[in-house]
């Protein structure tokens, strides 16, 4: 079943339809949120908030205005941008308070940038350890925001093959990144 049909069922309170919709859109939602928020833990939290909002507000979806996936990704983008703005505002408040009190901010921007750069490099190295097919599937799903079905279509492969590649690739990444986490 497609996301549009599932979302209409979810609006009626169908939990099975929500489970199926969750499986269909959670990857693209996380991928989009991750690109905006950048922090993995915050991205997971925002993604869960979006999916909870999806359950609560499915009745607001208007199929005449666009696809369900577009609507869901718009919700995700807005929530992610809100989180970034909120974090930025909190950081600015802390800095203003630190300047007023004459103290140096407790937050070290240089250290955070270096740490983020090291994490990005570690992820790149781990991605490079995957087979080309696993890397391509994982990249399309988690960085480009495609669903497993869309990845299968783009690569002209059966859905089951893509799911297997994704599972194996994510298992390898988890093992490789275990030293970072």
Backbone as a printed PyTorch tensor [residue, N CA C, xyz], in Angstrom:
tensor([[[  0.8400,  -1.1770,   0.0000],
         [  0.0000,   0.0000,   0.0000],
         [  0.8900,   1.2460,   0.0000]],

        [[  0.4570,   2.2920,  -0.6480],
         [  1.2170,   3.5310,  -0.7580],
         [  0.9760,   4.4240,   0.4580]],

        [[  1.8620,   5.3730,   0.6570],
         [  1.7980,   6.2750,   1.8130],
         [  0.4890,   7.0630,   1.8460]],

        [[ -0.0070,   7.4900,   0.6880],
         [ -1.2480,   8.2680,   0.6540],
         [ -2.4150,   7.4640,   1.2240]],

        [[ -2.5310,   6.2030,   0.7880],
         [ -3.6110,   5.3480,   1.2670],
         [ -3.4490,   5.0670,   2.7580]],

        [[ -2.2260,   4.7840,   3.1650],
         [ -1.9680,   4.4820,   4.5690],
         [ -2.2980,   5.6660,   5.4620]],

        [[ -1.9450,   6.8660,   5.0180],
         [ -2.1800,   8.0500,   5.8330],
         [ -3.6720,   8.2850,   6.0470]],

        [[ -4.4640,   8.0040,   5.0300],
         [ -5.9220,   8.1340,   5.1800],
         [ -6.4200,   7.1430,   6.2330]],

        [[ -5.9010,   5.9230,   6.2210],
         [ -6.2810,   4.9250,   7.2260],
         [ -5.8110,   5.3330,   8.6210]],

        [[ -4.6140,   5.8960,   8.6950],
         [ -4.0750,   6.3600,   9.9820],
         [ -4.9700,   7.4620,  10.5490]],

        [[ -5.4650,   8.3220,   9.6870],
         [ -6.3620,   9.3930,  10.1310],
         [ -7.6050,   8.8120,  10.8050]],

        [[ -7.9960,   7.6050,  10.3980],
         [ -9.1380,   6.9260,  11.0070],
         [ -8.7600,   6.1180,  12.2320]],

        [[ -7.4870,   6.1830,  12.6570],
         [ -7.0540,   5.4950,  13.8700],
         [ -6.5470,   4.0790,  13.6510]],

        [[ -6.2540,   3.6950,  12.4280],
         [ -5.7960,   2.3400,  12.0990],
         [ -4.3250,   2.1750,  12.5100]],

        [[ -4.0920,   1.4050,  13.5770],
         [ -2.7310,   1.2260,  14.0900],
         [ -1.8580,   0.3920,  13.1520]],

        [[ -2.4420,  -0.6200,  12.5240],
         [ -1.6710,  -1.4440,  11.5720],
         [ -1.1910,  -0.5900,  10.3980]],

        [[ -2.0610,   0.3000,   9.9270],
         [ -1.6700,   1.1910,   8.8290],
         [ -0.5460,   2.1110,   9.2820]],

        [[ -0.5970,   2.5610,  10.5510],
         [  0.4660,   3.4240,  11.0590],
         [  1.7930,   2.6690,  11.1190]],

        [[  1.7420,   1.4080,  11.5490],
         [  2.9720,   0.6080,  11.5950],
         [  3.5930,   0.4970,  10.1980]],

        [[  2.7410,   0.2420,   9.2060],
         [  3.2410,   0.1200,   7.8420],
         [  3.7670,   1.4650,   7.3350]],

        [[  3.0310,   2.5350,   7.6260],
         [  3.4640,   3.8700,   7.2120],
         [  4.7780,   4.2400,   7.9040]],

        [[  4.8960,   3.9030,   9.1730],
         [  6.1210,   4.1650,   9.9370],
         [  7.3100,   3.5000,   9.2470]],

        [[  7.1570,   2.2290,   8.8900],
         [  8.2360,   1.5140,   8.2100],
         [  8.5860,   2.1280,   6.8730]],

        [[  7.5950,   2.6780,   6.2220],
         [  7.7820,   3.2640,   4.8960],
         [  8.4810,   4.6240,   4.9540]],

        [[  8.1660,   5.4440,   5.9540],
         [  8.6630,   6.8290,   5.9640],
         [  9.7200,   7.1330,   7.0140]],

        [[  9.9670,   6.2310,   7.9630],
         [ 10.9100,   6.5660,   9.0310],
         [ 12.3200,   6.8260,   8.5050]],

        [[ 12.7660,   6.0810,   7.4900],
         [ 14.0980,   6.3090,   6.9070],
         [ 14.2190,   7.6740,   6.2560]],

        [[ 13.3060,   8.0140,   5.3460],
         [ 13.3840,   9.3380,   4.7240],
         [ 13.2390,  10.4810,   5.7380]],

        [[ 12.3810,  10.2950,   6.7450],
         [ 12.2190,  11.3370,   7.7680],
         [ 13.5380,  11.5270,   8.5070]],

        [[ 14.1420,  10.4230,   8.9460],
         [ 15.4050,  10.5330,   9.6770],
         [ 16.4890,  11.1460,   8.7910]],

        [[ 16.5550,  10.7340,   7.5310],
         [ 17.5680,  11.2730,   6.6190],
         [ 17.4480,  12.7770,   6.4620]],

        [[ 16.2350,  13.2500,   6.2870],
         [ 16.0230,  14.6860,   6.1270],
         [ 16.3540,  15.4260,   7.4260]],

        [[ 15.8600,  14.9100,   8.5390],
         [ 16.1140,  15.5570,   9.8310],
         [ 17.6070,  15.5670,  10.1330]],

        [[ 18.2870,  14.4750,   9.8270],
         [ 19.7260,  14.3670,  10.1040],
         [ 20.5080,  15.4190,   9.3260]],

        [[ 20.0900,  15.6850,   8.0660],
         [ 20.7840,  16.6990,   7.2690],
         [ 20.5930,  18.0920,   7.8510]],

        [[ 19.4440,  18.3480,   8.4710],
         [ 19.1720,  19.6780,   9.0170],
         [ 19.7700,  19.8260,  10.4130]],

        [[ 19.5220,  18.8510,  11.2760],
         [ 19.9170,  18.9500,  12.6910],
         [ 21.3800,  18.5740,  12.8890]],

        [[ 21.8550,  17.5870,  12.1610],
         [ 23.2330,  17.0870,  12.1630],
         [ 23.5740,  16.1990,  13.3460]],

        [[ 23.1460,  16.5260,  14.5380],
         [ 23.4550,  15.7160,  15.7150],
         [ 22.6100,  14.4350,  15.6690]],

        [[ 23.2510,  13.2520,  15.7280],
         [ 22.4970,  11.9980,  15.5990],
         [ 21.4250,  11.8150,  16.6810]],

        [[ 21.7700,  12.0810,  17.9290],
         [ 20.8040,  11.8900,  19.0170],
         [ 19.6260,  12.8520,  18.8710]],

        [[ 19.9220,  14.1080,  18.5720],
         [ 18.8510,  15.0910,  18.3610],
         [ 18.0110,  14.7140,  17.1490]],

        [[ 18.6520,  14.1860,  16.1160],
         [ 17.9320,  13.7820,  14.9110],
         [ 16.9630,  12.6470,  15.2010]],

        [[ 17.4020,  11.6890,  16.0030],
         [ 16.5110,  10.5910,  16.3820],
         [ 15.3160,  11.1220,  17.1680]],

        [[ 15.5890,  12.0220,  18.0890],
         [ 14.5200,  12.5910,  18.9130],
         [ 13.5180,  13.3670,  18.0490]],

        [[ 14.0150,  14.2050,  17.1690],
         [ 13.1370,  14.9900,  16.2940],
         [ 12.3420,  14.0630,  15.3830]],

        [[ 12.9790,  13.0300,  14.8560],
         [ 12.2790,  12.0880,  13.9850],
         [ 11.1320,  11.4120,  14.7170]],

        [[ 11.3700,  11.0170,  15.9560],
         [ 10.3010,  10.3950,  16.7390],
         [  9.1700,  11.3930,  17.0080]],

        [[  9.5210,  12.6370,  17.2690],
         [  8.4930,  13.6630,  17.4760],
         [  7.6400,  13.8290,  16.2190]],

        [[  8.2920,  13.8070,  15.0590],
         [  7.5750,  13.9540,  13.7900],
         [  6.6180,  12.7860,  13.5840]],

        [[  7.0940,  11.5790,  13.8520],
         [  6.2530,  10.4080,  13.6400],
         [  5.1000,  10.3640,  14.6380]],

        [[  5.3210,  10.8390,  15.8430],
         [  4.2320,  10.9500,  16.8150],
         [  3.2250,  12.0040,  16.3510]],

        [[  3.7350,  13.1270,  15.8550],
         [  2.8570,  14.1690,  15.3190],
         [  2.0600,  13.6280,  14.1360]],

        [[  2.6800,  12.7920,  13.3330],
         [  2.0080,  12.1800,  12.1950],
         [  0.7940,  11.3710,  12.6570]],

        [[  0.9650,  10.5940,  13.7160],
         [ -0.1480,   9.8050,  14.2650],
         [ -1.2670,  10.7230,  14.7500]],

        [[ -0.8880,  11.7880,  15.4250],
         [ -1.8830,  12.6890,  16.0180],
         [ -2.5790,  13.5770,  14.9950]],

        [[ -1.8870,  13.9400,  13.9330],
         [ -2.4430,  14.9390,  13.0160],
         [ -2.6920,  14.4130,  11.6060]],

        [[ -2.7840,  13.1160,  11.4480],
         [ -2.9850,  12.5280,  10.1190],
         [ -4.2530,  13.0590,   9.4440]],

        [[ -5.2530,  13.4050,  10.2350],
         [ -6.5190,  13.8920,   9.6710],
         [ -6.3460,  15.2340,   8.9520]],

        [[ -5.2760,  15.9650,   9.2390],
         [ -5.0410,  17.2530,   8.5790],
         [ -4.4890,  17.1070,   7.1680]],

        [[ -4.0630,  15.8910,   6.8100],
         [ -3.5120,  15.6590,   5.4730],
         [ -4.6040,  15.8550,   4.4240]],

        [[ -4.2940,  16.6540,   3.4040],
         [ -5.2130,  16.9170,   2.2940],
         [ -4.5840,  16.3640,   1.0180]],

        [[ -5.0650,  15.2080,   0.5350],
         [ -4.4700,  14.6080,  -0.6590],
         [ -4.5450,  15.5110,  -1.8910]],

        [[ -5.4500,  16.4710,  -1.8820],
         [ -5.5640,  17.3850,  -3.0090],
         [ -4.4200,  18.3810,  -3.0930]],

        [[ -3.6460,  18.5000,  -2.0190],
         [ -2.5590,  19.4840,  -2.0050],
         [ -1.1820,  18.8760,  -2.2380]],

        [[ -1.1170,  17.5530,  -2.3530],
         [  0.1760,  16.9140,  -2.5900],
         [  0.2000,  15.5070,  -2.0390]],

        [[  1.3380,  14.8570,  -2.1960],
         [  1.4760,  13.4700,  -1.7460],
         [  1.6760,  13.4060,  -0.2400]],

        [[  1.3910,  12.2470,   0.3130],
         [  1.5730,  12.0310,   1.7470],
         [  3.0420,  12.1790,   2.1240]],

        [[  3.9180,  11.6190,   1.3180],
         [  5.3400,  11.6980,   1.6440],
         [  5.8160,  13.1490,   1.6620]],

        [[  5.3670,  13.9470,   0.7150],
         [  5.7470,  15.3630,   0.7070],
         [  5.2470,  16.0590,   1.9720]],

        [[  4.0210,  15.7600,   2.3540],
         [  3.4320,  16.3700,   3.5540],
         [  4.2200,  15.9610,   4.8010]],

        [[  4.5450,  14.6740,   4.8830],
         [  5.2840,  14.1600,   6.0430],
         [  6.6820,  14.7740,   6.0920]],

        [[  7.3560,  14.8600,   4.9500],
         [  8.7020,  15.4410,   4.9370],
         [  8.6690,  16.9420,   5.2200]],

        [[  7.5710,  17.5960,   4.8640],
         [  7.4190,  19.0090,   5.2270],
         [  7.2990,  19.1450,   6.7390]],

        [[  6.5070,  18.2540,   7.3640],
         [  6.4090,  18.2510,   8.8350],
         [  7.7940,  18.0490,   9.4520]],

        [[  8.5360,  17.0910,   8.8930],
         [  9.8660,  16.7820,   9.4210],
         [ 10.8150,  17.9680,   9.2630]],

        [[ 10.7900,  18.5960,   8.1050],
         [ 11.6790,  19.7250,   7.8670],
         [ 11.3610,  20.8700,   8.8210]],

        [[ 10.0900,  21.1650,   8.9760],
         [  9.7020,  22.2620,   9.8850],
         [ 10.1390,  21.9720,  11.3130]],

        [[  9.9170,  20.7350,  11.7670],
         [ 10.2910,  20.3740,  13.1340],
         [ 11.8090,  20.4400,  13.3010]],

        [[ 12.5620,  19.9950,  12.2950],
         [ 14.0240,  20.0250,  12.3660],
         [ 14.5350,  21.4640,  12.4130]],

        [[ 13.9770,  22.3170,  11.5690],
         [ 14.3840,  23.7270,  11.5550],
         [ 14.0500,  24.3750,  12.9000]],

        [[ 12.8880,  24.0660,  13.4510],
         [ 12.5210,  24.5920,  14.7720],
         [ 13.5430,  24.1800,  15.8230]],

        [[ 13.9900,  22.9250,  15.7650],
         [ 14.9640,  22.4390,  16.7480],
         [ 16.2860,  23.1710,  16.6050]],

        [[ 16.7260,  23.3860,  15.3790],
         [ 17.9910,  24.1040,  15.1450],
         [ 17.8770,  25.5420,  15.6520]],

        [[ 16.7760,  26.1920,  15.3320],
         [ 16.5770,  27.5700,  15.7900],
         [ 16.5390,  27.6480,  17.3090]],

        [[ 15.8650,  26.6970,  17.9260],
         [ 15.7740,  26.6740,  19.3840],
         [ 17.1570,  26.4890,  20.0070]],

        [[ 17.9330,  25.5670,  19.4580],
         [ 19.2810,  25.3230,  19.9860],
         [ 20.1680,  26.5500,  19.7850]],

        [[ 20.0430,  27.1760,  18.6250],
         [ 20.8370,  28.3680,  18.3480],
         [ 20.4700,  29.4920,  19.3220]],

        [[ 19.1720,  29.6770,  19.5440],
         [ 18.7260,  30.7250,  20.4610],
         [ 19.2210,  30.4470,  21.8740]],

        [[ 19.1870,  29.1950,  22.2920],
         [ 19.6730,  28.8470,  23.6310],
         [ 21.1710,  29.1420,  23.7460]],

        [[ 21.9240,  28.8030,  22.7050],
         [ 23.3590,  29.0880,  22.7230],
         [ 23.6430,  30.5770,  22.7740]],

        [[ 22.8660,  31.3390,  22.0130],
         [ 23.0450,  32.7930,  22.0300],
         [ 22.7020,  33.3750,  23.3980]],

        [[ 21.6570,  32.8460,  24.0350],
         [ 21.3050,  33.3160,  25.3970],
         [ 22.4380,  33.0240,  26.3710]],

        [[ 23.0110,  31.8280,  26.2620],
         [ 24.1240,  31.4690,  27.1440],
         [ 25.3170,  32.4020,  26.9310]],

        [[ 25.6100,  32.7050,  25.6790],
         [ 26.7380,  33.5890,  25.3840],
         [ 26.4840,  35.0040,  25.9060]],

        [[ 25.2500,  35.5030,  25.7240],
         [ 24.9220,  36.8420,  26.2460],
         [ 25.0650,  36.8700,  27.7650]],

        [[ 24.5860,  35.8310,  28.3990],
         [ 24.6720,  35.7600,  29.8590],
         [ 26.1270,  35.6820,  30.3090]],

        [[ 26.9340,  34.9210,  29.5760],
         [ 28.3500,  34.8070,  29.9180],
         [ 29.0520,  36.1510,  29.7590]],

        [[ 28.7080,  36.8900,  28.6990],
         [ 29.3240,  38.2160,  28.4990],
         [ 28.8970,  39.1630,  29.6120]],

        [[ 27.6210,  39.1070,  29.9800],
         [ 27.1290,  39.9780,  31.0580],
         [ 27.8100,  39.6780,  32.3780]],

        [[ 28.0320,  38.3940,  32.6330],
         [ 28.6310,  38.0260,  33.9180],
         [ 30.1580,  38.0970,  33.8920]],

        [[ 30.7170,  38.3130,  32.6980],
         [ 32.1750,  38.4410,  32.5830],
         [ 32.8860,  37.1110,  32.4950]],

        [[ 32.1440,  36.0150,  32.4530],
         [ 32.7630,  34.6850,  32.3480],
         [ 32.8940,  34.2820,  30.8880]],

        [[ 33.8520,  33.4200,  30.6260],
         [ 33.9470,  32.8330,  29.2910],
         [ 32.8450,  31.7900,  29.1570]],

        [[ 32.2830,  31.6460,  27.9860],
         [ 31.2460,  30.6290,  27.8260],
         [ 31.7870,  29.2380,  28.1320]],

        [[ 30.9470,  28.4320,  28.7600],
         [ 31.3400,  27.0680,  29.0960],
         [ 31.4140,  26.2040,  27.8380]],

        [[ 30.8860,  26.6910,  26.7610],
         [ 30.8060,  25.9400,  25.5250],
         [ 32.0190,  26.2530,  24.6650]],

        [[ 32.7080,  25.2480,  24.2150],
         [ 33.8960,  25.4270,  23.4070],
         [ 33.5730,  25.0960,  21.9500]],

        [[ 33.3520,  26.1490,  21.1420],
         [ 32.9690,  25.9580,  19.7450],
         [ 34.0610,  25.2560,  18.9470]],

        [[ 35.3040,  25.5860,  19.2080],
         [ 36.4020,  24.9820,  18.4480],
         [ 36.4490,  23.4800,  18.7190]],

        [[ 36.3400,  23.1010,  19.9810],
         [ 36.3790,  21.6730,  20.3170],
         [ 35.2140,  20.9350,  19.6670]],

        [[ 34.0330,  21.5480,  19.6580],
         [ 32.8770,  20.8900,  19.0450],
         [ 33.0770,  20.7220,  17.5440]],

        [[ 33.6090,  21.7450,  16.8620],
         [ 33.8390,  21.6480,  15.4250],
         [ 34.8630,  20.5650,  15.1070]],

        [[ 35.9080,  20.4740,  15.9020],
         [ 36.9240,  19.4450,  15.6850],
         [ 36.3140,  18.0660,  15.8890]],

        [[ 35.5450,  17.9060,  16.9530],
         [ 34.9000,  16.6250,  17.2420],
         [ 33.9370,  16.2370,  16.1230]],

        [[ 33.1430,  17.1780,  15.6510],
         [ 32.1960,  16.9020,  14.5670],
         [ 32.9490,  16.4960,  13.2970]],

        [[ 34.0600,  17.1640,  13.0240],
         [ 34.8640,  16.8200,  11.8560],
         [ 35.4350,  15.4130,  11.9510]],

        [[ 35.8900,  15.0570,  13.1420],
         [ 36.4170,  13.7030,  13.3510],
         [ 35.3200,  12.6560,  13.1800]],

        [[ 34.1300,  12.9500,  13.7040],
         [ 33.0080,  12.0190,  13.5510],
         [ 32.6420,  11.8400,  12.0830]],

        [[ 32.5930,  12.9480,  11.3280],
         [ 32.2810,  12.8500,   9.9000],
         [ 33.3170,  11.9840,   9.1790]],

        [[ 34.5870,  12.1820,   9.5060],
         [ 35.6460,  11.4060,   8.8730],
         [ 35.5130,   9.9230,   9.2280]],

        [[ 35.1650,   9.6370,  10.4690],
         [ 35.0010,   8.2530,  10.9060],
         [ 33.8460,   7.5990,  10.1340]],

        [[ 32.7440,   8.3090,   9.9860],
         [ 31.6020,   7.7830,   9.2340],
         [ 32.0030,   7.5380,   7.7870]],

        [[ 32.7400,   8.4710,   7.1820],
         [ 33.2010,   8.2850,   5.7990],
         [ 34.0540,   7.0170,   5.6740]],

        [[ 34.9560,   6.8370,   6.6300],
         [ 35.8080,   5.6440,   6.5890],
         [ 34.9810,   4.3750,   6.7140]],

        [[ 33.9920,   4.4050,   7.6040],
         [ 33.1410,   3.2260,   7.7800],
         [ 32.3020,   2.9720,   6.5320]],

        [[ 31.7970,   4.0180,   5.9160],
         [ 31.0390,   3.8550,   4.6710],
         [ 31.9330,   3.2630,   3.5850]],

        [[ 33.2030,   3.6660,   3.5620],
         [ 34.1340,   3.1510,   2.5580],
         [ 34.4020,   1.6600,   2.7370]],

        [[ 34.1610,   1.1280,   3.9400],
         [ 34.3760,  -0.2970,   4.1990],
         [ 33.2300,  -1.1630,   3.6660]],

        [[ 32.1010,  -0.5450,   3.3660],
         [ 30.9630,  -1.2860,   2.8260],
         [ 31.2250,  -1.6480,   1.3710]],

        [[ 30.4980,  -2.6520,   0.8950],
         [ 30.5850,  -2.9350,  -0.5390],
         [ 29.9630,  -1.7450,  -1.2670]],

        [[ 30.2830,  -1.6030,  -2.5290],
         [ 29.7440,  -0.4790,  -3.2990],
         [ 28.2150,  -0.5140,  -3.3100]],

        [[ 27.6410,  -1.6970,  -3.4130],
         [ 26.1890,  -1.8260,  -3.4650],
         [ 25.5510,  -1.4660,  -2.1190]],

        [[ 26.1730,  -1.8920,  -1.0150],
         [ 25.6520,  -1.5260,   0.3100],
         [ 25.7540,  -0.0230,   0.5160]],

        [[ 26.8980,   0.5500,   0.1810],
         [ 27.1170,   1.9850,   0.3620],
         [ 26.1040,   2.7930,  -0.4440]],

        [[ 25.8590,   2.3670,  -1.6770],
         [ 24.9070,   3.0660,  -2.5390],
         [ 23.5000,   3.0080,  -1.9310]],

        [[ 23.0860,   1.8540,  -1.4520],
         [ 21.7580,   1.7050,  -0.8600],
         [ 21.6180,   2.5340,   0.4110]],

        [[ 22.6120,   2.4640,   1.2900],
         [ 22.5670,   3.2140,   2.5470],
         [ 22.5690,   4.7150,   2.2770]],

        [[ 23.3850,   5.1520,   1.3450],
         [ 23.4650,   6.5770,   1.0170],
         [ 22.1390,   7.0940,   0.4760]],

        [[ 21.5340,   6.3390,  -0.4350],
         [ 20.2530,   6.7700,  -0.9990],
         [ 19.1750,   6.8580,   0.0790]],

        [[ 19.1560,   5.8970,   1.0030],
         [ 18.1050,   5.8750,   2.0200],
         [ 18.3580,   6.8940,   3.1290]],

        [[ 19.5620,   6.9450,   3.6670],
         [ 19.7880,   7.7430,   4.8660],
         [ 20.3240,   9.1420,   4.6090]],

        [[ 20.9490,   9.3570,   3.4800],
         [ 21.4460,  10.6990,   3.2000],
         [ 20.5860,  11.4280,   2.1740]],

        [[ 19.9930,  10.6620,   1.2560],
         [ 19.1560,  11.2940,   0.2370],
         [ 17.6740,  11.2080,   0.5730]],

        [[ 17.3260,  10.4300,   1.6120],
         [ 15.9590,  10.4090,   2.1070],
         [ 14.9800,   9.5440,   1.3270]],

        [[ 15.4620,   8.6070,   0.5290],
         [ 14.5630,   7.7380,  -0.2240],
         [ 14.0570,   6.5870,   0.6460]],

        [[ 12.8560,   6.1170,   0.3680],
         [ 12.3360,   4.9240,   1.0300],
         [ 13.0300,   3.7080,   0.4330]],

        [[ 12.9180,   2.5730,   1.1040],
         [ 13.5170,   1.3570,   0.5700],
         [ 12.9360,   1.0540,  -0.8100]],

        [[ 11.6400,   1.2400,  -0.9720],
         [ 10.9880,   0.9780,  -2.2550],
         [ 11.5480,   1.9150,  -3.3270]],

        [[ 11.7570,   3.1790,  -2.9920],
         [ 12.3160,   4.1280,  -3.9540],
         [ 13.7640,   3.7810,  -4.3040]],

        [[ 14.5220,   3.3080,  -3.3100],
         [ 15.8970,   2.8680,  -3.5740],
         [ 15.8650,   1.7000,  -4.5520]],

        [[ 14.9690,   0.7490,  -4.3090],
         [ 14.8450,  -0.4120,  -5.2010],
         [ 14.5010,   0.0410,  -6.6180]],

        [[ 13.5860,   0.9880,  -6.7380],
         [ 13.2190,   1.4930,  -8.0600],
         [ 14.3960,   2.1910,  -8.7360]],

        [[ 15.1070,   3.0430,  -7.9850],
         [ 16.2360,   3.7850,  -8.5640],
         [ 17.3510,   2.8520,  -9.0270]],

        [[ 17.5420,   1.7430,  -8.2850],
         [ 18.6210,   0.8190,  -8.6180],
         [ 18.1440,  -0.3430,  -9.4890]],

        [[ 16.8570,  -0.3450,  -9.8170],
         [ 16.2530,  -1.4220, -10.6330],
         [ 16.5140,  -2.7950, -10.0130]],

        [[ 16.2490,  -2.8850,  -8.7040],
         [ 16.4580,  -4.1290,  -7.9690],
         [ 15.1820,  -4.5070,  -7.2270]],

        [[ 15.0320,  -5.7900,  -6.8960],
         [ 13.8770,  -6.1880,  -6.0790],
         [ 13.9720,  -5.5660,  -4.6840]],

        [[ 12.8270,  -5.2660,  -4.0910],
         [ 12.7820,  -4.6520,  -2.7680],
         [ 13.5130,  -5.5030,  -1.7350]],

        [[ 13.3330,  -6.8190,  -1.7970],
         [ 13.9950,  -7.7140,  -0.8400],
         [ 15.5100,  -7.6180,  -0.9070]],

        [[ 16.0450,  -7.4740,  -2.1020],
         [ 17.4970,  -7.3430,  -2.2730],
         [ 17.9910,  -6.0590,  -1.6130]],

        [[ 17.2500,  -4.9730,  -1.8020],
         [ 17.6390,  -3.7000,  -1.1990],
         [ 17.5650,  -3.8000,   0.3210]],

        [[ 16.5210,  -4.4160,   0.8260],
         [ 16.3890,  -4.5630,   2.2910],
         [ 17.5500,  -5.3700,   2.8580]],

        [[ 17.9510,  -6.4220,   2.1550],
         [ 19.0730,  -7.2390,   2.6200],
         [ 20.3660,  -6.4290,   2.6090]],

        [[ 20.6040,  -5.6840,   1.5320],
         [ 21.8030,  -4.8360,   1.4640],
         [ 21.8180,  -3.8080,   2.5830]],

        [[ 20.6490,  -3.2150,   2.8070],
         [ 20.5560,  -2.1980,   3.8570],
         [ 20.8540,  -2.8220,   5.2160]],

        [[ 20.2330,  -3.9600,   5.5050],
         [ 20.4520,  -4.6180,   6.7950],
         [ 21.9290,  -4.9490,   6.9820]],

        [[ 22.5210,  -5.5730,   5.9650],
         [ 23.9360,  -5.9500,   6.0600],
         [ 24.8320,  -4.7210,   6.1740]],

        [[ 24.5280,  -3.6910,   5.3700],
         [ 25.3280,  -2.4660,   5.4190],
         [ 25.2250,  -1.7660,   6.7600]],

        [[ 24.0180,  -1.6840,   7.3020],
         [ 23.8300,  -1.0160,   8.5950],
         [ 24.4770,  -1.8120,   9.7180]],

        [[ 24.4630,  -3.1470,   9.6000],
         [ 25.1450,  -3.9820,  10.5990],
         [ 26.6440,  -3.7000,  10.5720]],

        [[ 27.2120,  -3.6240,   9.3650],
         [ 28.6380,  -3.3070,   9.2270],
         [ 28.9610,  -1.9200,   9.7880]],

        [[ 28.1150,  -0.9470,   9.4740],
         [ 28.3340,   0.4130,   9.9840],
         [ 28.2850,   0.4360,  11.4980]],

        [[ 27.3120,  -0.2680,  12.0600],
         [ 27.1740,  -0.3030,  13.5260],
         [ 28.4380,  -0.8780,  14.1620]],

        [[ 28.9600,  -1.9580,  13.5720],
         [ 30.1900,  -2.5610,  14.0890],
         [ 31.3620,  -1.5920,  13.9720]],

        [[ 31.4780,  -0.9700,  12.8130],
         [ 32.5880,  -0.0530,  12.5590],
         [ 32.5190,   1.1850,  13.4630]],

        [[ 31.3110,   1.7060,  13.6220],
         [ 31.1520,   2.9270,  14.4280],
         [ 31.1200,   2.6470,  15.9170]],

        [[ 31.1420,   1.3950,  16.3000],
         [ 31.1250,   1.0460,  17.7120],
         [ 32.2400,   1.7060,  18.4970]],

        [[ 33.3610,   1.9530,  17.8290],
         [ 34.4930,   2.6060,  18.4990],
         [ 34.2620,   4.0870,  18.7160]],

        [[ 33.2870,   4.6860,  17.9910],
         [ 33.0260,   6.1200,  18.1040],
         [ 31.9700,   6.3990,  19.1360]],

        [[ 30.9420,   5.5470,  19.1670],
         [ 29.7600,   5.8060,  19.9970],
         [ 30.0270,   5.8000,  21.4580]]])
